[in-house]
C-alpha cells in the first residue's frame, strides 16, 4: 500500500513510518515544519512540505489532495494535532482517511465535553466545573480544597495550574476561552493508546506516567497489563463507535478507583510500545482479528527529553538515581541502527522550536505545535 502520514516532527510519526516500511509498504510524509525529525528517515519514500494547517487550512488540504492524487495514496493517517484539520477535509480527500469526523473528535478533544460524555456512559471522571469568569473560579475554590485548572483546549499540560492558590489562579486566568476546574485526586497516573475500528479495539497499550516533559507529556514508556483500564477503554470506544487512534490519561486512586482525566484522539507515544508487533499495521486497516499488544515490557524513552526535562526535575525532587536507572535501561525511540539519520539530525527540529519560541515569545514546547494545534475553531 501507499501510505501518507502527516506530522513528521513527532517521534510517534517516525515510529509509524518505520513500522509500515518494515511491513513492506511505501511511506510518504507531509509536514509544515522544515527539517522535521522524520525527514531524513530511510523509511520514507518522499517528503512534502505543506502549508501550516492552523494558519492556512484550505491550502493545507489542497496540498494533501495533490500529494494523494500524484502518488496514488491508498490511505492517509494523520498523527499530531493536524489530525483535526485533516478531519475537517476528509470527505474531499481522494483516498481512505483514518480519522473520525470533526464533531466526534471535538467531543473528545474538548476537555469539558469529554467529561460530560464520560459521565453519561456511567464511567468515572473527576468532579469538574466549567470556568468562564471570575465568579466561577470563586465557586470552584468554595467547592474543593485542592483543584486543577486547565483550558478546555490545550496540550502537554502547558497551561495547566496544579493546585494553585486562589490568588495565583485569579492573576493567571484570562477568559478569552473557557477553562475547567477539576477536583485534585491523589493517585497513580496512567496513559493509554489504542487503534480502533467501528467501536472495536484492534491494538492497545497501557503505560504508567513516571517521567514527563514539564507537567504533561510522558517521555518514558513501559507497557503494563491493566485489565480495568483496558475494559474502560473498550467500553468507551464501543459506546462512541469510534474509528481511529485514541489515547486517554487516567489517575488511579490508592483505593483502586479509576478516573479518566482527558482524551487525545490522535497518535501518542504509546505507538512506540506497539510498533514491534507484526500485527500492528493490520490494526490500521481493520484486518487484525484480535487486539495487537506490545511484544514485551522493556521501557522506551525519548532520550533528549529525558536529559532536557526529566534530569533537572529529578535532581530537584531527589529522584536522580531513579532517573539514572531508567535512563540506562530504556531504549531511545529515535535511534535506530538501520535508520540512524533522524537521531543524528534531531536537533534541527529543536533549533527550529527555539527560534519560533523567541520570535513569538512562547515556550519551545508550545512552539512545537504552533502551526498545527487546534482549539475548537471550525
Residue, then its C-alpha position, 0 to 999 in steps of 0.5 A: x500500500x501507499x501510505x501518507x502520514x502527516x506530522x513528521x516532527x513527532x517521534x510517534x510519526x517516525x515510529x509509524x513510518x518505520x513500522x509500515x516500511x518494515x511491513x513492506x509498504x511505501x511511506x510518504x510524509x507531509x509536514x509544515x515544519x522544515x527539517x522535521x525529525x522524520x525527514x531524513x528517515x530511510x523509511x520514507x519514500x518522499x517528503x512534502x512540505x505543506x502549508x501550516x494547517x492552523x494558519x492556512x487550512x484550505x491550502x493545507x488540504x489542497x496540498x494533501x489532495x495533490x500529494x494523494x492524487x500524484x502518488x496514488x495514496x491508498x490511505x492517509x493517517x494523520x498523527x499530531x494535532x493536524x489530525x483535526x484539520x485533516x478531519x475537517x477535509x476528509x470527505x474531499x480527500x481522494x483516498x481512505x482517511x483514518x480519522x473520525x469526523x470533526x464533531x466526534x473528535x471535538x467531543x473528545x478533544x474538548x476537555x469539558x465535553x469529554x467529561x460530560x460524555x464520560x459521565x453519561x456512559x456511567x464511567x468515572x471522571x473527576x468532579x469538574x466545573x466549567x470556568x468562564x469568569x471570575x465568579x466561577x473560579x470563586x465557586x470552584x475554590x468554595x467547592x474543593x480544597x485542592x483543584x486543577x485548572x486547565x483550558x478546555x483546549x490545550x496540550x502537554x499540560x502547558x497551561x495547566x495550574x496544579x493546585x494553585x492558590x486562589x490568588x495565583x489562579x485569579x492573576x493567571x486566568x484570562x477568559x478569552x476561552x473557557x477553562x475547567x476546574x477539576x477536583x485534585x485526586x491523589x493517585x497513580x497516573x496512567x496513559x493509554x493508546x489504542x487503534x480502533x475500528x467501528x467501536x472495536x479495539x484492534x491494538x492497545x497499550x497501557x503505560x504508567x506516567x513516571x517521567x514527563x516533559x514539564x507537567x504533561x507529556x510522558x517521555x518514558x514508556x513501559x507497557x503494563x497489563x491493566x485489565x480495568x483500564x483496558x475494559x474502560x477503554x473498550x467500553x468507551x470506544x464501543x459506546x462512541x463507535x469510534x474509528x481511529x487512534x485514541x489515547x486517554x490519561x487516567x489517575x488511579x486512586x490508592x483505593x483502586x478507583x479509576x478516573x479518566x482525566x482527558x482524551x487525545x484522539x490522535x497518535x501518542x507515544x504509546x505507538x512506540x510500545x506497539x510498533x514491534x508487533x507484526x500485527x500492528x499495521x493490520x490494526x490500521x486497516x481493520x484486518x487484525x482479528x484480535x487486539x495487537x499488544x506490545x511484544x514485551x515490557x522493556x521501557x522506551x524513552x525519548x532520550x533528549x527529553x529525558x536529559x532536557x526535562x526529566x534530569x533537572x526535575x529529578x535532581x530537584x525532587x531527589x529522584x536522580x538515581x531513579x532517573x539514572x536507572x531508567x535512563x540506562x535501561x530504556x531504549x531511545x525511540x529515535x535511534x535506530x541502527x538501520x535508520x540512524x539519520x533522524x537521531x543524528x539530525x534531531x536537533x534541527x527540529x529543536x533549533x527550529x522550536x527555539x527560534x519560533x519560541x523567541x520570535x513569538x515569545x512562547x515556550x519551545x514546547x508550545x512552539x512545537x505545535x504552533x502551526x498545527x494545534x487546534x482549539x475548537x475553531x471550525 
